[in-house]
Amino acid sequence: MIGIRTIIDKISEEFLNPDSIKKLIRYLIVGITTFTIEYVLFLIFRRILPLHDVVTNILVYTFIFWFNFLLNKFFTFKSHKNFKKQLFSYGLLFFFNMVVGNILLFTAITKLLEYMFPATPWIPYYLPKVIIMVFIVSWNFILYKKVIYKD
């Protein structure tokens, strides 16, 4: 039976070594940049386009797809192999993130906020988007490092 200490040691060995920490710092730089672009585009498109939040979110995802893929491939993980395989894997994860993100966004906006705050229409519509983006960024680092950009 694997103990908690063994699991902690394996996680520490895998993610707390100097190479992983450098990748994590670069990933956070790319992530913050992508987050900023994604969020600003979401706000701009939401304001100027008469579309539902989910459709707006899909448009924004389309714009940041290549930006994020290329920066993570060449800057964060310094991967110069398997372009097609990585693009395919990244595309699958990207699509998964878009679907799950939109389901969570739709649920948060139409169900959860209406249920929790029925008499307060001032709940900011951008709050669920920020929370969802934080979760997506978190699980992406592990999948990028261990699956997609692993050379």
N, C-alpha and C positions, 0 to 999 in steps of 0.2 A: 504494500500500500504506500502510495506516495504521500509524504507529509507536507504540511504547509511550508515548512522550512525549505524543503527541496524545491517546491514550486517558486518560492521567493528567490532562492539562489539561482534558479534557471532564468527567471525573468531579469534579475540583476545582471547576470552574465550576458544575456542577449541584448538588453536595452541600455545598460549603464556603462558600457565600454566606451572609450574615446571616439571610435568611429561612429557608433550609434548616436552619441551625443552630438557630434558634428552634423550628422544627417538630420537629427531632430531639430537643431537650430536652423539649418537651411530650410527644412520642411516648414517650420513655423514662419520664417520669412516669406516663403512662397504662399503659405496658408493665409497669413495676414494680408498680403497683397491681393490674393484671389478673393478672400472674404470681402475686402474693401471694394474691389471692382464689382463683385457679384451683388453686394448689398446696395451700392450706389446705383448700379443699373436697375436693380429691382425697384428701388424708390423712384427713379426717374421714369422708367417704363410704366410703373403703376400710376404715376401722376399724369403722364401724357397720353397713354393708350387706354382706350375704354375696354379693357379686358379683365377677366377674372384673375384673381391672384395666382391661381394654379397655371393658367396660360402664360401669364407674365413670368412666372418662375421657370417655365419650360424655355421661354425665349432667352432668359438670362443664362440658364444652363448651357444653351447652345453656344452663346458667345464665349463662355469661359472654358469650354471643353478643351480646345487646342492650347490655350494659354497655360492652363494648369498642367496638362499632359507634358508639354515640351519643357516647361520649367522644372517640373519634378524629375523628368527623365535625365536631362542634361545638367541641371544645377544641383538639385537636392541629392539624387542618388548616383549621379555621374555615370549613368549607364549608356553604353554605346553599342550594345548588342540587341538582337531580337526585336527590332523596331515593330515589325508587323504583329508578332506575338504579344508584345507589351501593349500596343495600341488596341488590339482586340480585347485583352484582359482589362485594360483601363476602361475601354468602352462599355464592357459588361458591368463593371463596378459603377461607372458613371451613370449608366441607365438604371441600375439598382438604386443608387443614391437619389436619382431624380424621382423614381416611382415612390420609394419610401418617403422621401422628403415631401413630395406633394400629398401623399396620403396623410402624413402627420400634419402638414400645413392645413389641409382641408379640414381634418378632424379638429385641430386646435382652434381654428377660426370659426368654423360653423357649429361645432358641437361643444367643445370644452369651455371656451370663453362665454358662449351664450348660456351654458348651464351654470357656470360658476358666477357670472356677473350679468344676470338678465336685465338689470335696470341701469347698467353703466355702459353706455355706448362709447365712452372715452377710452376704453382699453386699447392701447396702441396696437395696431395691426402688425407692426414690425417685430414685436416681442417674440411671438412664436417662431418667426423666421430665424431670428438670432439663435434661439435655443436649439433649433433643429440643425443649424449650420455647425454649432459647436459639437454635437454628437457625430455628425458626418465627418468632420475633420479628425476627430479622435480615432474612429475605427479605420479611417483611410490610411493613417500612418503605418499601422501594423500591417495592413494588407499590401501597401506599396512596398514596404521593406521586405516582407516575408514571401510575397507572391509575385507581384507585378514587375518590380524593378530588380529582382534578385538575379544577379548574373551568374 
